[in-house]
Amino acid sequence: MPHHDINAITDTLDETYGPFVLTPNEDPLGELISTILSQHTSDINTARAYGSLLATFPTWDDVVHAPTDRVIEAIRTGGLANSKAPRIQAVLREIDEREGDYRLPDLRAMPLAEAKAWLTSLPGVGPKTAACVLLFALGMPAMPVDTHVHRLALRIGLAPARMSAERTEDVLEELLGDNAERIYACHRGLIAHGRAICIARNPRCSACLLRKSCDYYRELHA
């Protein structure tokens, strides 16, 4: 794999789009449910759906025991409500069965790999969702790899071509080390750059601040 200075790249992105400051929200279960709601929709729609869910059901127990149709109605603004509602109910039910309450275990006390494994053993919870909970709620050094982060990591050459998102998560965590603040800044910076410049089709390479570090650009101008 070609060597690229991920810290220099992160600094450039942070100076351009940031500064990105990690402030853990200390609500891992809320983050988990919100992240499930966020799949394939915008941040605005996610916030609306999550707010509507909390306004409709005073407790997580109410969500679990409500007719699924009512949960679907509550989160409809988030899109894909027909699949997200039963998934949310299943996740909450499983947590209650394991922990005897609607509360996640002390994930901070676990090694990172163990905390990830616990979360991804929940129904329908994948690596990206687990990483969001660990980073955004608990300030643990997990890298959520969404479509933007994955695309840019492969294009720049931070990860080998055609590597899966799940393996890319491991590679980026290894490159950035045990530093949640750096992981957060890199995550947010790559997303911002992916939306503004390094878009999926016809990336705006001529306007890119990272082109000297980028395999994709180098190959285009070889």
C-alpha positions, 0 to 999 in steps of 0.5 A, spaced: 500 500 500 502 506 498 504 511 504 500 517 505 500 521 511 493 521 514 495 526 519 497 531 514 491 530 510 487 530 516 490 537 518 488 540 511 481 537 511 480 540 518 483 547 516 479 547 510 472 545 513 473 545 521 475 545 526 472 539 528 471 538 535 469 531 538 464 532 544 461 525 546 454 526 547 454 520 553 447 517 550 450 511 547 443 508 546 440 514 543 446 514 538 444 507 536 437 508 535 438 515 531 444 512 527 439 506 525 434 512 523 440 515 519 441 510 514 439 512 507 437 519 509 439 526 511 441 529 518 435 533 518 430 527 516 434 523 522 433 529 527 425 529 525 424 522 526 428 521 532 424 527 535 418 524 533 419 517 536 421 520 543 415 525 543 410 519 541 413 514 546 415 517 553 420 510 554 424 505 550 419 500 553 413 504 550 417 503 543 418 496 544 411 494 546 407 499 541 404 496 535 409 496 529 405 500 525 405 506 530 412 506 531 412 506 523 408 512 523 412 516 528 419 515 524 416 516 517 419 522 516 426 518 516 424 514 510 424 506 510 420 506 516 417 500 514 424 496 515 427 501 521 421 500 526 421 493 527 429 493 527 429 498 532 424 494 536 428 488 535 434 492 538 431 494 544 428 488 546 435 484 545 438 490 549 433 489 555 433 481 555 441 481 555 442 487 560 435 487 564 434 494 562 434 499 556 441 501 557 448 499 554 453 495 558 459 499 560 462 499 553 468 504 555 470 499 560 471 494 554 477 493 549 475 497 542 474 490 538 470 487 544 465 493 544 464 493 537 463 485 537 458 487 542 454 492 538 454 488 532 451 482 535 445 486 536 440 485 530 441 489 524 447 493 527 453 493 522 460 496 523 459 503 521 453 503 526 457 500 532 463 505 530 458 511 530 455 509 537 463 508 540 465 515 537 460 520 537 457 518 544 463 515 548 469 518 545 472 511 543 477 511 537 472 508 532 472 510 525 465 510 522 466 508 514 460 511 510 460 512 503 464 518 503 469 516 507 470 509 503 470 512 497 475 517 499 480 512 502 480 508 496 481 514 491 487 517 495 490 511 497 489 510 504 486 503 503 488 498 497 483 499 491 476 495 492 477 494 499 471 493 503 468 498 508 469 494 514 476 493 512 477 500 511 475 502 518 480 497 521 486 500 516 484 507 518 483 506 525 490 503 525 493 509 521 490 514 526 492 510 532 488 510 539 486 518 538 479 519 538 479 526 536 484 525 530 479 519 528 473 524 529 477 530 525 478 525 519 471 522 519 468 529 519 473 532 514 473 526 509 465 527 509 465 534 508 470 533 502 466 528 499 460 532 499 464 538 496 469 536 492 471 529 491 464 527 489 462 520 486 462 522 479 466 527 476 470 529 482 473 536 482 480 534 482 482 541 479 479 544 486 482 539 490 487 541 496 489 533 497 491 532 489 498 531 491 497 526 496 492 522 491 493 516 487 487 517 483 489 524 481 496 521 480 493 516 475 489 521 471 495 525 470 500 520 469 
